[in-house]
Amino acid sequence: MHTDVVILGAGASGLCCTIACAGRGRDTLVIDHGPKAARKVLAAGGGRANCTNTDIRAADYRCANPHFVKSALARFSPTDFLDWIHAGGVATVEEPGGKVFCRDGAPSLTRFLSAEALRAGARIQLGTKVREAHKDGDVFIIDTDAGPIRAASLVLALGGRSWPGLGATDCGYALARGFGLSVTELRPGLTPLLAGADMTPLCRELAGVSLPVHLAGPCDVTGELLFTHKGVSGPAVLDASLFWREGDTLTIDWLPGRDPEAILADAGRQEIKNALAGCLPKRLATALCHHLGATGPAAGLSPKARRRLATALSAFPFTPARAEGYAKAEVTLGGVAVNRISSKTLAAGDVPGLYVIGELLDVTGRLGGFNLHWAWASGFAAGGDI
Ligand SMILES: Cc1cc2nc3c(=O)[nH]c(=O)nc-3n(C[C@H](O)[C@H](O)[C@H](O)COP(=O)(O)OP(=O)(O)OC[C@H]3O[C@@H](n4cnc5c(N)ncnc54)[C@H](O)[C@@H]3O)c2cc1C
């Protein structure tokens, strides 16, 4: 089989690239080993796909080159994306933090994307595993379990390592290396953090409790923290996991924006745990007081003891034992190094006709629709060039 463009991976980035390429008249084939296209989009946002964010900046992404994402993002903004899918009948709702979800669920979006690709004249070949790819003269030869395919241009849209249950493999990294591109250190990102033996009993006791916190140390994040049986999760923790490395200590401010010393000073003869229960979930107030050895009435604290307790509440040290891992990580940190990729077209400089897009690259967004938006934007940038 010979075609103008082969896109490996029918995920978010691959489908957008397919639509842009085929829409410009290129004979385009997109291949995926899954039984369905865009399985991660279907699972995203708890099945509602947090598909973009109304306020996207380069600073929302981690990449060895912090300027790399700017060009593609500038040429495919959240408004461009939303205008496009709304015109195609996909309804959305915006939630706090600029997060945009599919009102009628993620399938409304994946159906639209597949239909757009077919309408543009592309072929979508599912259930086909990619094994290897190389270039022979001007032609790419892709080895699949359905036979070899020859193409003038090749797009690697094979995603990251996270959630193998949704089709993730290491194939994209291996193919990129085969074409002489380097891959930066890979780590699970947007993942829960697991407690060590010291904190597991506290986390287990508080499983299910969630509250807004500020997390500092390797990160600077404000948002919701959720206790689990094994450690901590929730949006703030997932964002913190993008910065956390084994051995790092997070400091948790349980009362962000409030002055715990003043709260304790104003509490008079109230029990400390009851005073704190006025501004924290009751189970947490009780468990923290037990953990910190704070008993008796607040008025019984000396000024020094009050200050020490206030510090423990606003800079509570927590050293996770490890991150949950790829099985539960929404993204993979690191990826194909961007130093030899054009930020404008996503072309791999040294290999004419080769493009790398989406999460496979060393580009990771924070929680809130940023990763899917990068997939759309990078897919369109490459598709507009091929
Ligand atoms: C559970 C979960 C929830 C998420 N929620 C959100 C969210 O709400 N908002 C957000 O912005 N981001 C979210 N993300 C992240 C987001 O889904 C990804 O960053 C995005 O899908 C990446 O798009 P991609 O096209 O680069 O890769 P992918 O979507 O991973 O696509 C890669 C494709 O390549 C295929 N493939 C892999 N290996 C082979 C092979 N050897 N042969 C053939 N095909 C192969 C895979 O089947 C897959 O379809 C979530 C991720 C997960 C796992």
The ligand as a Gaussian input file, in Angstrom:
#p B3LYP/6-31G(d) Opt

LIG

0 1
 C       -7.640000       8.365000      32.338000
 C       -7.168000       9.620000      31.650000
 C       -7.906000      10.789000      31.768000
 C       -7.458000      11.950000      31.144000
 N       -8.216000      13.067000      31.231000
 C       -7.826000      14.188000      30.576000
 C       -8.660000      15.340000      30.559000
 O       -9.799000      15.326000      31.054000
 N       -8.180000      16.462000      29.927000
 C       -6.954000      16.480000      29.315000
 O       -6.564000      17.517000      28.767000
 N       -6.168000      15.385000      29.274000
 C       -6.590000      14.257000      29.873000
 N       -5.801000      13.132000      29.798000
 C       -4.560000      13.175000      29.002000
 C       -4.904000      13.107000      27.483000
 O       -5.895000      12.122000      27.289000
 C       -3.665000      12.791000      26.659000
 O       -2.648000      13.719000      26.953000
 C       -4.006000      12.837000      25.169000
 O       -4.974000      11.874000      24.845000
 C       -2.752000      12.593000      24.337000
 O       -3.132000      12.507000      22.993000
 P       -2.152000      11.793000      21.951000
 O       -2.859000      11.779000      20.663000
 O       -0.818000      12.399000      22.004000
 O       -1.973000      10.312000      22.523000
 P       -3.083000       9.181000      22.744000
 O       -4.424000       9.771000      22.914000
 O       -2.541000       8.319000      23.825000
 O       -3.088000       8.378000      21.366000
 C       -2.059000       7.481000      20.991000
 C       -2.687000       6.369000      20.193000
 O       -1.631000       5.502000      19.718000
 C       -2.111000       4.170000      19.763000
 N       -0.963000       3.257000      19.793000
 C       -0.014000       3.146000      20.744000
 N        0.875000       2.222000      20.411000
 C        0.501000       1.711000      19.209000
 C        1.036000       0.731000      18.322000
 N        2.153000       0.061000      18.585000
 N        0.386000       0.482000      17.152000
 C       -0.756000       1.157000      16.851000
 N       -1.302000       2.102000      17.637000
 C       -0.669000       2.376000      18.807000
 C       -2.977000       4.110000      20.999000
 O       -3.945000       3.075000      20.912000
 C       -3.629000       5.495000      21.004000
 O       -4.914000       5.498000      20.410000
 C       -6.230000      11.950000      30.414000
 C       -5.499000      10.765000      30.300000
 C       -5.960000       9.611000      30.903000
 C       -5.151000       8.344000      30.739000

